[in-house]
Amino acid sequence: MPSWTLRPLASASFALRRGARRTLARAGTTFVVHQPYPHQLGAHTHVVARLANTRHPTRRVGSSSPPSLRHPVGTTTPRGMSFSSSIAALGSDGFGVSDHRGGRHVTHVASLSDPLPEDVPRWEDGPGLGKTSADLGGSSWTGKNGKTKASKKKDTPTTVSPYAVPTASRIFCNRSLNMNAITAVGFDMDYTLAMYKPETFETLAYEATKKKLVRQFGFPETILDLQYDHTYMVRGLVVDKKRGNVLKMDRHKYVKVARHGFTTLNTLDRIGTYCENTKADQFGGPDYANVDTLFALGETYLFCQLVEMKERLILESNALSEKEKEYDECTAGTGEDSSDDQTLRKKTLAEKPFAKMYDEIRASVDLCHRDGTLKRAVAEDPGKFIHADAALVPMLRALRASGKKIFLLTNSLWDFTNVVMNFLVSQKAGDDKDVEWTRLFDVVITGSCKPGFFENERTAVFEVDVETSDLRNTDDGAPMTPIGASEAEDAPFAGLASFAKRKAGQKDSSIYPPLPGAYQGGSFKHLHAMLGVSSGNQVLYVGDHIYGDVMRSKKTLGWRTMLVVPELAHELDCLEEAEKSGVFEKIRTARTERDALSDETQLRVWRASVVRDASIEAGSGWGGGSALQSSEGAEGSDSDGGDGLRDFGNDPELAELTKRALDAKNKHRETLRELHGTFHPTWGQLMKAGSQNSRFAHQLETYACLYTSHARNLVAYSPRKTYRGQSDWMPHDANDAEHR
């Protein structure tokens, strides 16, 4: 059996087929590949041998970030392996994926992008994990290229890790997680494995929704002229359907930003509406809608546009004279005005409540999904709407090679799931589609109806006929033969295995492993039984929906969770640029100055009020009055009315101090606004609302054990890694983030 010596956890290791066994030695890691299926031997041996002896040019994720922040001081720059070339080489292995990356992956933040799947770094042989430059003492070591590299001795020891992951590809940990304890890893599909292009996919949904509003709900045709800006909306917002407002709040549910349509509410209106209520508003129930999924961005933007249009129509209506109104009423329906139908539609829109308007937008979006408008367009040209990702297949294979069971759990039905997964795995579309992609999974469940999937134990599960998308009854997932039908007669409906056999024709089933079953519906009980899972904490589920994927699965079942936040790559780039430019230090300085001046001003004002109140009650002979008086430097003065007390209302020192405190407050606020503006000109930093964590960040911290910018980032870590959460900070800790 041939073997090749590779770098530890090299990208080539992720090219190993399912069933490959890997033996790692501390000094030099050797991967011994056992070919489980005869048809794979020649091509696979060639691929791994070639990957083991090829050095690929360095490519990084998030190239706009400074290298000094990407890799710890004293480390070598991780060399990248071109996944596009390595995975393309696997074409003869059944899952060839060519490089269709082309441009950059646009996110849903202001005008900038999350990089397309860039090359995950190849781990370098370095001076040793966990050692410091001080430990090395300036000694030299020899790299794989045979060149001698010197370790610089520093006064301050800095950890040297040859395993540094680029910032934009990192996985962040809220709650410690040992992957050795995880026996099954599951994935959502939409916006988790499949990243849709907002400039095409969201625009498609937006345009289709406008047409439905005109045809089904009587909106004026002028809304067809509206244009979609996919960079405007962000996740984590809350829609006040009753008032037509969109809100951003902090973790305490304090509304920091409120917009009526696209118009910002002034401070008094915002506080009066949402902060000065006799009963605390929980921002739940039928009057509010959460923007917690990327699918909701387009419909929320359209809602804001219609709010603006409604307000404009109301103003135009109020501006009409009584004579014009009477004329319109007399000529309506007579044919004199050819646009009377559109006039009536505009009038109806002007009178329509905001909540009803939002509900009709939601109903139109649902119609677009049900009638196949979106599915057909994506099926015709998947590459136009979905980003190809050459790192997904290696990531899934790495997890399976580590002995974990992999499952796909999505709300999309089988027909659409098959379209998307064929494109992601093998770039196939149309009649070229097959079900070979399912070999990457142990279980495939479509039409799962999350979050109900995690709560309703009595939901029926059906087997999917992968040719027709027809459903077949099962006995809790086990096959059922209809009455009067023999097993031979029933074979054409035996799901994936029978489909693959008919599709392949000449292929020998003894050579190929059996395909997993494809199911629709069901509940977590069926999934646990299929996976052989005894408790929820053995499952790690990766999804993008904070409520539908993460919150319900964690609270109800105790699943471990990982939230995919595509916007995170842009956030990290902005944070690095801000740190590099010294913005955070300016904010900390401004905050310290603001607090000091504010405290001093408030204390002096309070002391002045105590002196004045005491003098009014007891006169100038009040005991202690002279002490308080002298402490303010007013002793012996008769200019304040002859009582020996100073008029603090006209105190020039206090007035100057108050002015300085106000200037410091405005300076701090302005610096903070400028920082938020670098993230998004309207909504600011996704994870912050002012200086507090945003509501979205609070939910992420509470319910997501891990979070990252893309599911593919799992390929940069060992499938048996232990993720460790950071130490928690309280305001009294010395290293408080605000004042450190």
C-alpha positions in Angstrom: 0.0 0.0 0.0 1.5 3.3 -1.0 1.9 6.2 1.4 3.0 9.8 1.2 4.4 12.2 3.7 2.4 15.4 3.9 2.4 18.5 6.0 0.2 18.2 9.1 -3.4 18.7 8.2 -2.4 19.8 4.7 -5.1 20.6 2.2 -4.3 17.4 0.5 -5.6 15.5 3.5 -9.1 16.9 2.7 -8.9 15.3 -0.8 -9.0 11.9 0.7 -12.0 9.8 -0.1 -14.5 8.6 2.4 -13.1 5.6 4.1 -9.5 6.7 4.0 -7.6 6.0 7.2 -5.0 8.5 8.4 -2.1 7.9 10.7 -0.4 11.0 12.2 3.1 10.9 13.6 4.4 13.9 15.7 7.6 14.5 13.8 6.2 14.0 10.2 2.6 13.2 9.5 2.0 10.3 7.2 -1.4 9.6 5.6 -1.9 6.0 4.6 -4.7 5.8 2.1 -6.7 2.6 1.9 -8.8 2.5 -1.2 -12.2 1.2 -0.2 -13.6 0.9 -3.7 -11.7 -0.5 -6.7 -12.9 2.1 -9.2 -11.2 4.8 -7.2 -7.7 3.4 -7.0 -5.9 4.8 -10.1 -7.3 8.3 -10.1 -7.2 8.8 -6.4 -3.6 7.6 -6.0 -2.5 10.0 -8.7 -4.4 12.9 -7.1 -3.0 12.5 -3.6 0.6 11.9 -4.9 0.4 15.1 -6.9 -1.1 17.1 -4.0 1.7 15.9 -1.7 4.4 17.2 -4.0 3.0 20.4 -5.2 3.6 23.9 -3.7 0.8 26.3 -4.5 1.0 30.0 -4.5 -0.2 31.8 -1.4 -3.7 33.2 -1.4 -5.5 34.6 1.6 -9.0 35.2 2.8 -9.8 38.9 3.3 -6.8 40.3 1.6 -7.7 43.9 2.7 -6.7 43.2 6.3 -3.2 43.9 7.5 -0.9 40.9 7.7 0.3 41.9 11.2 -3.2 41.3 12.5 -3.7 38.1 10.6 -0.8 36.1 12.0 0.8 36.4 15.4 4.1 38.2 15.6 7.0 35.8 15.0 4.9 33.3 12.9 5.5 32.3 9.4 2.9 33.3 6.9 0.7 30.2 6.2 1.0 29.1 2.7 -2.3 28.5 0.9 -3.2 25.6 -1.2 -5.4 26.3 -4.2 -8.6 24.5 -3.6 -9.7 25.3 -7.1 -6.9 23.3 -8.5 -6.9 20.5 -6.0 -10.7 19.8 -6.2 -10.7 20.2 -10.0 -8.1 17.4 -10.0 -10.7 15.2 -8.4 -13.0 15.2 -11.4 -12.3 11.6 -12.2 -13.1 10.8 -8.6 -16.7 11.6 -9.0 -16.9 15.1 -7.4 -14.8 17.3 -9.7 -15.5 21.0 -9.2 -14.0 23.6 -11.5 -13.1 27.1 -10.3 -16.0 29.4 -11.1 -15.3 32.0 -8.4 -14.5 34.9 -10.7 -15.6 37.9 -8.6 -16.0 38.6 -4.9 -18.8 37.4 -2.7 -21.1 40.4 -2.0 -22.5 40.5 1.5 -25.5 42.3 2.9 -23.5 45.1 4.4 -22.7 48.5 3.0 -21.2 48.2 -0.5 -18.5 45.7 0.4 -17.9 42.0 0.2 -17.1 38.8 1.9 -14.4 37.0 -0.1 -15.4 34.1 -2.2 -14.0 30.8 -0.9 -10.3 31.6 -0.9 -7.6 29.0 -0.2 -7.5 27.8 3.3 -3.9 27.9 4.6 -1.7 24.9 4.4 -0.2 24.3 7.8 3.6 25.0 7.9 6.2 23.2 9.8 7.3 25.7 12.3 9.4 25.9 15.5 6.6 24.2 17.4 3.1 24.8 18.6 2.9 26.8 21.8 6.5 27.8 21.9 7.6 31.4 22.1 10.3 33.3 20.4 12.0 33.7 23.8 11.9 29.9 24.2 13.6 29.5 20.9 16.4 32.0 21.9 17.1 33.2 18.4 17.9 29.7 17.1 17.3 28.7 13.6 15.2 25.9 12.1 14.9 24.4 8.6 11.7 24.6 6.6 10.4 22.1 4.1 12.1 24.0 1.3 15.5 23.4 2.8 16.1 27.0 3.6 17.3 28.0 7.1 15.0 30.4 8.9 16.0 32.4 11.9 13.8 33.1 14.9 14.1 36.6 16.1 14.5 37.0 19.8 12.1 39.5 21.3 12.1 41.3 24.7 8.4 40.4 25.1 7.7 36.7 24.4 5.0 36.3 21.7 3.3 32.9 21.1 4.4 31.4 17.8 1.8 29.2 16.1 2.4 27.7 12.7 -1.3 26.9 12.7 -2.6 30.5 12.5 -5.9 30.8 10.5 -6.6 34.0 8.6 -9.0 36.2 10.5 -11.9 36.1 8.1 -11.8 32.2 8.1 -11.7 31.9 11.9 -14.4 30.1 13.9 -15.2 31.9 17.1 -16.4 30.2 20.3 -19.0 31.3 22.8 -19.3 28.0 24.6 -16.5 25.5 24.8 -17.0 22.5 22.5 -15.0 19.3 22.2 -15.5 17.9 18.7 -14.5 14.5 20.0 -17.8 14.4 21.8 -19.7 15.2 18.6 -20.9 12.1 16.7 -23.1 13.8 14.0 -22.7 17.1 12.2 -25.6 18.6 10.3 -26.0 21.5 7.9 -28.8 23.7 6.6 -28.6 24.4 2.9 -29.8 27.9 2.1 -27.3 30.6 3.1 -25.2 27.9 4.9 -23.8 25.5 2.3 -25.3 27.6 -0.5 -24.5 31.3 -0.6 -26.9 33.2 -2.9 -25.8 36.3 -4.8 -27.8 39.2 -3.4 -27.4 41.2 -6.6 -29.2 38.5 -8.6 -31.1 36.2 -6.3 -32.5 38.8 -3.9 -33.3 41.1 -6.8 -35.2 38.2 -8.5 -37.3 37.7 -5.4 -37.8 41.4 -5.0 -39.1 41.9 -8.6 -41.4 38.9 -8.4 -42.8 40.1 -5.1 -43.7 43.5 -6.6 -45.6 41.8 -9.5 -47.5 39.7 -7.0 -48.5 42.8 -5.0 -49.9 44.5 -8.1 -51.7 41.4 -9.5 -52.9 39.8 -6.3 -53.3 42.6 -3.8 -54.2 45.7 -5.9 -51.1 47.8 -5.4 -50.6 50.6 -7.9 -48.4 49.8 -10.9 -46.0 52.6 -10.0 -44.4 50.2 -7.5 -43.0 48.3 -10.4 -40.6 51.2 -11.0 -39.0 50.8 -7.6 -35.4 49.6 -7.5 -33.7 47.3 -4.9 -30.5 48.3 -3.1 -29.1 45.0 -1.7 -26.6 46.9 0.5 -29.1 48.8 2.5 -30.6 46.3 4.9 -28.8 44.2 7.5 -29.9 41.4 9.8 -30.7 41.9 13.5 -33.4 44.6 12.9 -37.0 44.6 14.1 -39.9 45.8 12.0 -42.7 47.7 13.9 -45.5 46.7 11.5 -48.1 48.9 13.3 -46.1 52.1 13.0 -44.1 51.4 9.8 -40.8 51.7 11.5 -37.6 49.7 11.4 -35.6 49.5 14.6 -32.1 48.6 15.8 -31.7 47.9 19.5 -29.1 46.8 22.0 -29.1 43.7 24.1 -31.3 45.4 26.7 -33.9 46.0 24.0 -33.3 49.7 24.1 -34.0 51.2 20.7 -30.9 53.0 19.5 -31.9 53.7 15.9 -35.4 54.0 14.5 -36.4 54.8 10.9 -39.9 55.4 9.5 -39.4 54.1 6.0 -36.0 55.6 5.2 -36.5 58.7 7.5 -34.7 58.7 10.8 -36.9 59.4 13.8 -35.5 62.3 15.9 -34.4 61.5 19.4 -37.5 62.8 21.2 -39.9 60.8 18.9 -37.7 57.7 19.3 -37.5 57.9 23.1 -41.2 58.9 23.4 -42.4 56.0 21.3 -40.2 53.2 22.5 -38.5 54.1 25.7 -40.9 56.0 27.9 -43.7 53.5 28.2 -45.5 52.5 31.4 -44.9 48.8 30.4 -41.7 47.5 28.9 -42.1 46.6 25.3 -40.8 43.1 24.5 -40.9 43.7 20.7 -42.7 40.5 20.1 -46.1 39.3 19.0 -48.1 40.1 15.8 -47.1 43.8 15.8 -43.4 43.1 15.3 -41.3 41.0 12.8 -37.7 40.1 13.2 -35.2 40.5 10.4 -33.2 37.5 11.4 -32.6 35.8 8.1 -30.9 37.0 4.9 -34.1 36.1 2.9 -35.9 38.9 4.8 -33.7 41.7 3.7 -35.4 42.3 0.3 -38.9 42.3 1.7 -38.0 44.7 4.5 -36.4 47.1 2.0 -39.6 46.9 -0.1 -41.7 47.6 3.0 -39.6 50.8 3.7 -40.2 51.9 0.1 -43.9 51.4 0.4 -44.0 53.2 3.7 -42.4 56.2 2.0 -44.8 55.9 -0.9 -47.8 55.8 1.4 -46.7 58.9 3.3 -46.1 60.7 0.0 -49.6 59.8 -1.2 -51.1 61.1 2.0 -49.3 64.4 1.6 -50.4 64.7 -2.0 -54.0 63.9 -1.0 -54.0 66.5 1.7 -52.6 69.1 -0.7 -55.5 68.7 -3.1 -58.2 71.3 -2.9 -61.8 70.4 -2.1 -62.7 71.2 -5.7 -60.1 68.8 -7.1 -61.3 66.1 -4.7 -64.9 66.6 -5.8 -63.8 66.5 -9.5 -62.0 63.2 -8.9 -65.0 61.7 -7.2 -67.4 62.8 -10.1 -65.1 61.5 -12.9 -64.1 58.2 -11.3 -65.5 55.3 -13.4 -66.8 57.5 -16.2 -63.9 56.8 -18.6 -63.0 60.5 -18.7 -59.7 59.7 -16.8 -58.0 56.6 -18.2 -55.9 56.3 -15.1 -58.9 56.1 -12.6 -58.0 52.5 -11.7 -54.5 53.5 -10.8 -55.8 56.5 -8.9 -58.1 54.2 -6.9 -55.2 51.9 -6.2 -53.1 54.8 -4.9 -55.9 55.9 -2.7 -56.3 52.4 -1.3 -52.6 52.3 -0.6 -52.7 55.6 1.2 -55.5 54.3 3.5 -54.0 50.9 4.0 -52.5 50.2 7.5 -48.8 49.6 7.7 -49.4 46.2 9.3 -51.6 45.0 6.5 -49.1 46.3 4.0 -46.4 44.2 5.6 -48.5 41.1 5.8 -49.3 41.4 2.1 -45.6 41.7 1.2 -45.0 38.5 3.2 -47.9 36.7 1.5 -46.5 37.8 -1.9 -43.0 36.4 -1.0 -44.5 33.1 0.0 -46.4 33.0 -3.3 -43.1 33.4 -5.2 -41.7 30.4 -3.4 -44.8 28.2 -3.8 -45.6 28.8 -7.4 -42.0 28.0 -8.5 -41.1 31.5 -9.7 -37.7 31.5 -7.9 -37.0 27.8 -8.2 -37.4 27.7 -12.0 -35.0 30.6 -12.5 -32.4 29.1 -10.2 -32.8 25.7 -11.9 -32.2 27.1 -15.3 -28.9 28.8 -14.4 -27.7 28.0 -10.9 -24.4 29.8 -11.4 -26.2 33.1 -11.9 -27.7 33.0 -8.4 -25.4 30.8 -6.3 -21.7 31.1 -5.5 -19.7 28.1 -6.4 -17.6 26.9 -3.5 -14.7 24.6 -4.0 -14.1 24.1 -0.3 -17.4 22.5 0.6 -16.6 19.0 -0.6 -13.2 18.7 1.2 -14.9 20.0 4.3 -17.6 17.4 4.3 -15.1 14.6 3.4 -12.9 15.7 6.3 -15.7 15.4 8.8 -16.8 12.0 7.4 -13.2 10.7 7.4 -13.0 11.6 11.2 -15.8 9.1 11.8 -18.7 11.6 12.2 -22.0 11.1 10.6 -23.1 14.0 8.3 -26.7 15.0 7.6 -28.4 17.7 5.6 -31.5 19.2 7.2 -33.3 21.9 5.1 -36.7 23.4 4.7 -36.3 23.4 0.9 -38.1 20.5 -0.9 -36.3 17.8 -2.7 -36.5 19.2 -6.2 -34.8 22.5 -5.3 -32.4 20.8 -2.9 -31.2 18.5 -5.7 -30.7 21.5 -8.1 -28.6 23.5 -5.5 -26.5 20.6 -4.2 -25.7 19.3 -7.8 -24.4 22.7 -8.6 -22.4 23.1 -5.4 -20.8 19.6 -5.5 -20.3 18.9 -9.2 -21.4 22.0 -11.2 -24.2 20.0 -12.8 -27.5 21.4 -13.9 -30.5 20.4 -16.1 -30.5 16.9 -17.4 -27.0 16.3 -16.1 -28.1 16.2 -12.5 -27.8 13.0 -10.5 -27.8 12.0 -6.9 -24.1 11.3 -6.5 -23.8 14.3 -4.2 -25.8 12.4 -1.5 -22.8 10.1 -0.9 -21.4 13.0 1.1 -24.2 12.6 3.6 -25.5 9.8 5.8 -29.0 11.3 6.0 -30.8 13.9 3.8 -34.0 15.4 5.1 -35.8 18.0 3.0 -39.0 19.9 3.7 -38.3 19.7 7.4 -40.5 22.7 8.4 -38.0 24.0 11.0 -38.4 25.1 13.7 -41.4 22.8 14.1 -39.0 19.9 13.3 -37.4 20.4 16.7 -40.6 20.4 18.7 -43.4 18.3 17.1 -42.6 14.6 17.7 -45.7 13.4 15.9 -44.9 14.7 12.4 -45.0 12.0 9.7 -41.8 11.3 7.7 -42.0 10.4 4.1 -39.5 8.8 1.7 -38.9 10.9 -1.4 -38.9 9.5 -5.0 -36.0 11.4 -6.3 -37.1 11.1 -9.9 -40.6 12.6 -9.5 -40.4 14.2 -6.0 -43.4 12.0 -5.1 -43.7 11.0 -1.4 -44.1 7.5 -0.1 -45.3 6.5 3.4 -42.9 5.1 5.8 -43.1 3.4 9.2 -41.2 6.0 11.1 -38.6 6.1 8.3 -38.6 2.3 7.6 -39.8 1.2 4.1 -43.4 0.2 3.7 -44.7 -2.0 0.9 -48.2 -1.1 -0.2 -50.9 -3.8 0.1 -51.0 -6.0 -3.0 -47.6 -5.0 -4.2 -44.6 -7.3 -4.1 -41.1 -6.1 -3.2 -40.1 -6.6 -6.9 -43.1 -4.5 -8.1 -42.3 -1.9 -5.5 -38.6 -1.6 -6.4 -39.0 1.4 -8.7 -40.1 3.5 -5.7 -37.2 2.4 -3.5 -35.8 5.9 -3.3 -32.2 6.9 -4.0 -30.7 3.5 -4.4 -33.1 2.4 -7.1 -32.7 5.7 -8.9 -28.9 5.5 -8.9 -29.1 1.9 -10.2 -31.3 2.9 -13.1 -29.4 6.0 -13.8 -26.0 4.3 -13.8 -27.2 1.3 -15.8 -24.0 -0.7 -16.1 -22.5 0.2 -12.7 -22.0 -2.7 -10.3 -23.7 -2.0 -7.0 -21.1 -4.2 -5.2 -18.4 -1.6 -6.1 -20.3 1.5 -5.2 -21.5 2.1 -1.6 -25.3 2.4 -1.0 -26.8 5.8 -1.3 -28.5 7.3 1.8 -32.2 7.8 1.9 -33.9 11.1 1.1 -36.8 12.0 3.3 -39.3 14.8 3.8 -40.8 16.0 7.0 -40.5 14.0 10.2 -39.1 15.2 13.5 -35.9 15.1 15.5 -36.9 11.7 16.8 -36.7 10.2 13.3 -33.3 12.0 12.7 -31.8 10.8 16.0 -32.9 7.2 15.2 -31.3 7.4 11.7 -28.1 8.8 13.1 -28.0 6.5 16.1 -27.8 9.5 18.5 -28.8 9.0 22.1 -28.7 12.6 23.3 -28.8 16.1 21.8 -25.4 17.2 22.9 -23.8 14.7 20.5 -25.1 16.7 17.5 -23.6 19.9 16.1 -25.9 21.7 13.7 -24.7 24.5 11.4 -27.2 27.0 10.1 -27.8 30.7 9.3 -31.2 31.3 11.0 -30.8 32.5 14.5 -34.3 31.3 15.4 -35.2 28.5 13.0 -31.7 26.8 13.1 -30.0 27.8 16.3 -32.3 28.9 19.1 -35.0 26.2 18.8 -32.5 23.3 18.3 -30.5 24.4 21.3 -33.3 25.3 23.7 -35.5 22.3 22.9 -33.0 19.5 22.2 -29.7 20.7 23.6 -28.0 20.4 20.2 -24.6 22.2 19.9 -24.9 24.9 17.4 -22.8 27.0 15.0 -24.3 30.1 13.4 -23.1 31.1 9.9 -22.8 35.0 9.7 -21.7 35.9 6.2 -21.5 39.6 7.3 -18.8 38.7 9.8 -16.0 38.8 7.2 -16.7 42.4 6.5 -17.1 43.2 10.2 -13.6 41.7 10.9 -12.0 43.7 8.1 -13.5 46.9 9.5 -12.4 46.1 13.0 -8.9 45.5 11.9 -8.8 48.7 9.9 -10.1 50.6 12.9 -7.5 49.1 15.2 -4.8 49.9 12.7 -5.9 53.5 12.5 -6.1 54.0 16.2 -9.9 54.6 16.3 -10.5 52.4 19.4 -7.8 54.2 21.4 -9.5 57.5 20.5 -12.9 56.2 21.6 -11.4 54.9 24.9 -9.7 58.3 25.5 -12.9 60.2 24.7 -15.0 57.9 26.9 -12.6 58.4 29.9 -12.6 62.2 29.5 -16.4 62.2 29.1 -16.9 60.1 32.3 -14.5 62.2 34.4 -16.0 65.6 33.4 -19.5 64.3 33.7 -18.9 62.9 37.1 -17.3 66.2 38.3 -20.1 68.3 36.8 -22.9 66.3 38.3 -21.2 66.2 41.7 -20.7 70.0 41.8 -24.3 70.6 40.7 -25.6 68.3 43.4 -23.5 69.9 46.1 -24.7 73.3 45.0 -28.3 72.2 45.2 -27.7 70.9 48.7 -26.2 74.2 49.8 -29.1 76.2 48.3 -31.8 73.9 49.7 -30.2 74.1 53.2 -29.8 77.9 53.1 -33.5 78.2 52.1 -34.6 76.1 55.1 -32.2 77.3 57.8 -30.7 80.5 56.5 -27.1 81.5 56.4 -26.5 80.2 59.9 -27.1 76.6 58.9 -24.4 74.4 60.3 -22.1 73.1 57.7 -23.1 75.7 55.3 -19.8 77.6 55.6 -17.9 74.4 55.1 -19.7 73.6 51.9 -19.5 77.2 50.9 -15.8 77.4 51.4 -15.3 74.1 49.6 -16.6 75.9 46.5 -14.3 78.9 47.1 -17.1 81.3 47.9 -16.4 82.0 51.6 -16.9 85.6 52.8 -18.6 86.8 49.6 -21.5 89.1 49.9 -22.2 89.4 46.2 -24.7 86.5 46.3 -27.5 88.3 48.1 -25.8 89.1 51.4 -26.3 85.7 53.0 -22.6 84.7 52.6 -23.6 82.0 50.0 -22.6 82.0 46.4 -25.2 81.8 43.6 -24.2 78.6 41.9 -26.7 79.2 39.1 -24.3 81.9 37.9 -21.1 80.2 38.8 -18.7 80.8 35.9 -16.5 77.8 36.9 -19.5 75.5 36.9 -20.7 76.9 33.6 -17.2 76.3 32.1 -17.1 72.8 33.5 -20.6 72.0 32.1 -19.5 73.2 28.7 -16.4 71.0 28.8 -18.5 68.0 29.8 -20.9 68.6 27.0 -18.1 69.0 24.4 -16.5 65.7 25.7 -19.9 64.0 25.4 -20.4 65.2 21.8 -16.8 64.3 20.9 -17.3 60.7 22.2 -20.6 60.3 20.4 -19.2 61.6 17.1 -16.2 59.4 17.3 -18.5 56.4 17.9 -20.7 57.4 15.0 -17.7 57.6 12.7 -16.7 54.1 13.7 -20.2 52.7 13.1 -20.3 54.5 9.7 -17.3 52.5 8.5 -19.3 49.3 9.0 -22.6 50.5 7.5 -23.6 54.1 6.8 -27.2 53.6 8.0 -27.2 50.8 10.6 -23.6 50.8 11.8 -21.8 47.7 13.2 -23.8 44.5 13.1 -22.7 43.3 16.5 -23.0 46.7 18.3 -25.7 49.3 19.1 -23.9 52.3 20.3 -21.3 50.9 22.7 -23.4 47.9 23.8 -23.8 44.6 22.1 -26.7 44.6 19.7 -29.7 42.4 20.1 -28.4 40.2 17.3 -25.1 39.8 19.0 -26.8 39.0 22.3 -28.8 36.3 20.7 -25.7 34.9 18.9 -23.8 34.9 22.2 -26.6 33.2 24.0 -27.6 30.5 21.6 -24.7 29.8 19.2 -21.9 27.7 20.7 -19.7 28.7 17.6 -20.0 31.2 14.9 -18.2 32.0 11.7 -18.5 33.7 8.3 -19.0 30.5 6.3 -19.6 26.8 7.0 -16.5 26.0 4.8 -14.3 27.4 7.5 -14.5 24.1 9.3 -12.0 22.8 6.8 -9.3 25.0 8.4 -9.5 23.1 11.7 -9.2 19.5 12.9 -12.5 17.6 13.0 -11.4 16.7 16.5 -10.5 20.2 17.7 -11.5 21.4 21.1 -13.0 24.9 20.8 -12.5 27.0 24.0 -14.5 30.0 24.9 -12.9 33.2 26.1 -13.0 34.4 29.7 -16.0 36.5 30.5 -15.5 40.1 31.5 -17.5 42.1 34.0 -17.4 45.9 34.2 -15.4 45.8 37.4 -12.7 43.7 35.8 -9.3 45.4 35.2 -9.3 44.7 31.5 -12.8 46.0 30.9 -13.0 46.4 27.1 -14.3 50.0 27.3 -11.5 51.4 29.5 -8.5 49.1 29.0 
